[in-house]
Amino acid sequence: MVEEALQNIEQKMAVSVDVLKKDLASIRTGHATPALIEHIKVEYNGVPLPLNQLATISAPEARLLVIQPWDRGGIHSIEKALLKSDLGLNPASDGNVIRLSIPPLTEERRHELIKLVHRRVEERKVAVRNLRREALEELRNLEKNKDISQDENKRAQDQLQKLTDRFVAIAEQFGHDKEAELVEV
């Protein structure tokens, strides 16, 4: 029972850290990457869809993204969604493809993005700690119901703390990597 509970929490913590990784990938740096815009929701035929389900996104140059919609009728909707996004990018369309030029970041914008990275990392660390609290409660209930002994509970809590520390460290590393990417000119 204890192993099952710990495996369950470990999976939830891994998902939480994966969400952070994807979230940080969507934060704009000075380099063009498809992950920057693939999550943007586009209103297409009355249904909001992620951009990567409507078009091919490529980065032929370090500061350029090219979006090639599968249906040319969706170009206007994609442009509109890009303009509404908080990325501050202006799409240029020739009727077949949309080009997004990624301007270099200003020093002020870099600092804002670094603060955003810190905030998102902290949110994920809190989520991991909340999962630890959930698991601790489950372990206490198992002990209270006499399903496990006090010693087993103590060992499980130690394992749980090690798991938590590991996932918090992973989240912090993702944050440091993204910060280094943002500082890089």
C-alpha positions in Angstrom: 0.0 0.0 0.0 2.8 2.4 0.9 4.7 1.7 -2.3 1.5 2.2 -4.3 0.8 5.6 -2.6 4.4 6.7 -3.2 4.4 5.7 -6.8 1.1 7.5 -7.3 2.5 10.7 -5.8 5.7 10.4 -7.8 3.7 10.3 -11.0 1.7 13.3 -10.0 4.9 15.2 -9.1 6.4 14.3 -12.5 3.3 15.6 -14.3 3.5 18.8 -12.3 7.2 19.3 -13.3 6.4 18.5 -16.9 3.7 21.2 -16.9 6.3 23.6 -15.7 8.7 22.6 -18.5 6.0 23.2 -21.1 5.0 26.4 -19.5 8.6 27.7 -19.5 9.0 26.7 -23.1 6.2 29.1 -24.0 8.1 32.1 -22.5 9.7 34.2 -25.2 13.4 34.5 -25.4 15.4 36.2 -28.1 15.4 32.9 -30.1 12.6 31.6 -32.3 11.1 28.3 -31.2 7.8 26.7 -32.3 7.0 26.0 -28.6 6.6 29.7 -28.2 3.3 29.8 -30.1 2.1 26.3 -30.6 -0.2 26.5 -27.5 -2.0 29.7 -28.7 -5.7 29.0 -29.1 -7.2 30.0 -32.5 -10.9 30.3 -33.1 -11.4 28.1 -36.1 -15.0 27.3 -37.3 -16.3 28.3 -33.9 -14.0 25.9 -32.0 -10.8 27.1 -30.1 -7.9 24.9 -31.3 -4.2 25.1 -30.4 -2.2 26.6 -33.3 -0.1 23.4 -33.8 -3.4 21.6 -34.8 -4.1 24.1 -37.6 -0.7 24.7 -39.1 3.0 23.7 -39.4 5.3 25.9 -37.4 8.9 26.1 -38.2 11.9 28.2 -37.3 14.1 28.6 -40.4 16.2 31.3 -38.8 17.2 32.2 -35.2 14.7 35.1 -35.1 12.0 34.0 -37.5 9.0 31.7 -37.2 7.0 30.6 -40.2 3.5 29.3 -39.8 2.0 27.4 -42.8 -1.7 26.8 -42.2 -3.1 23.6 -43.7 -6.3 25.5 -44.6 -5.5 28.9 -46.2 -9.0 30.1 -45.0 -7.7 30.0 -41.5 -4.9 32.5 -42.0 -7.0 35.5 -40.8 -8.0 33.6 -37.6 -4.4 32.7 -36.9 -3.2 36.3 -37.4 -6.0 37.5 -35.0 -5.0 35.0 -32.3 -1.4 35.9 -32.6 -2.2 39.6 -32.2 -4.4 38.9 -29.2 -1.7 36.8 -27.5 0.5 38.4 -24.8 3.7 37.8 -26.8 3.8 41.2 -28.5 4.6 39.8 -31.9 3.2 41.2 -35.2 2.4 38.6 -37.9 3.1 39.3 -41.5 1.1 37.3 -44.1 1.5 36.9 -47.8 -1.7 34.8 -48.2 0.0 31.5 -48.0 2.2 31.7 -44.9 2.5 33.9 -41.8 6.0 35.1 -40.8 6.7 36.2 -37.2 9.9 38.1 -36.7 11.2 37.7 -33.1 12.8 41.0 -32.0 15.6 41.0 -29.5 14.4 41.5 -25.9 15.0 44.7 -24.1 16.8 44.6 -20.7 13.5 45.7 -19.0 11.6 42.9 -20.7 14.2 40.3 -19.8 13.8 41.3 -16.1 10.0 41.0 -16.4 10.3 37.6 -18.0 12.8 36.4 -15.3 10.3 37.4 -12.6 7.7 35.5 -14.5 9.9 32.4 -14.6 10.5 32.7 -10.8 6.8 33.0 -10.2 6.0 30.0 -12.3 8.7 27.9 -10.7 7.5 28.8 -7.3 3.9 27.9 -8.3 5.1 24.4 -9.3 7.2 24.0 -6.2 4.0 24.8 -4.1 2.1 22.3 -6.2 4.7 19.6 -5.5 4.6 20.4 -1.8 0.8 20.2 -1.8 1.1 16.8 -3.3 3.5 15.9 -0.5 0.9 17.1 2.0 -1.8 15.0 0.3 0.5 11.9 0.6 1.3 12.6 4.2 -2.4 12.7 5.0 -2.8 9.3 3.2 0.0 7.8 5.2 -1.4 9.1 8.5 -4.8 7.5 7.6 -3.1 4.2 6.8 -1.3 4.3 10.2 -4.5 5.3 12.0 -6.4 2.4 10.4 -3.6 0.1 11.5 -2.8 -0.8 7.8 0.9 0.2 8.4 3.1 0.5 11.5 4.6 3.7 12.9 8.0 2.6 11.6 6.6 2.0 8.1 5.0 5.4 8.2 8.3 7.0 9.2 10.2 5.3 6.4 7.5 6.2 3.9 7.6 9.9 5.1 11.4 9.9 4.6 11.0 8.5 1.1 8.3 11.0 0.4 10.5 13.9 1.5 13.3 12.7 -0.8 10.9 12.5 -3.7 9.7 16.0 -2.9 13.2 17.4 -2.7 14.1 15.7 -6.0 11.1 17.2 -7.9 11.6 20.7 -6.3 15.3 20.5 -7.4 14.2 19.6 -10.9 11.8 22.5 -11.0 14.5 24.9 -9.8 16.9 23.6 -12.4 14.3 24.2 -15.2 14.0 27.8 -13.8 17.7 28.3 -13.8 18.1 27.0 -17.3 15.3 29.3 -18.6 16.8 32.3 -16.7 20.2 31.6 -18.3 18.5 31.5 -21.7 16.8 34.9 -21.0 20.0 36.5 -19.8 21.9 35.3 -22.9 22.1 38.1 -25.5 
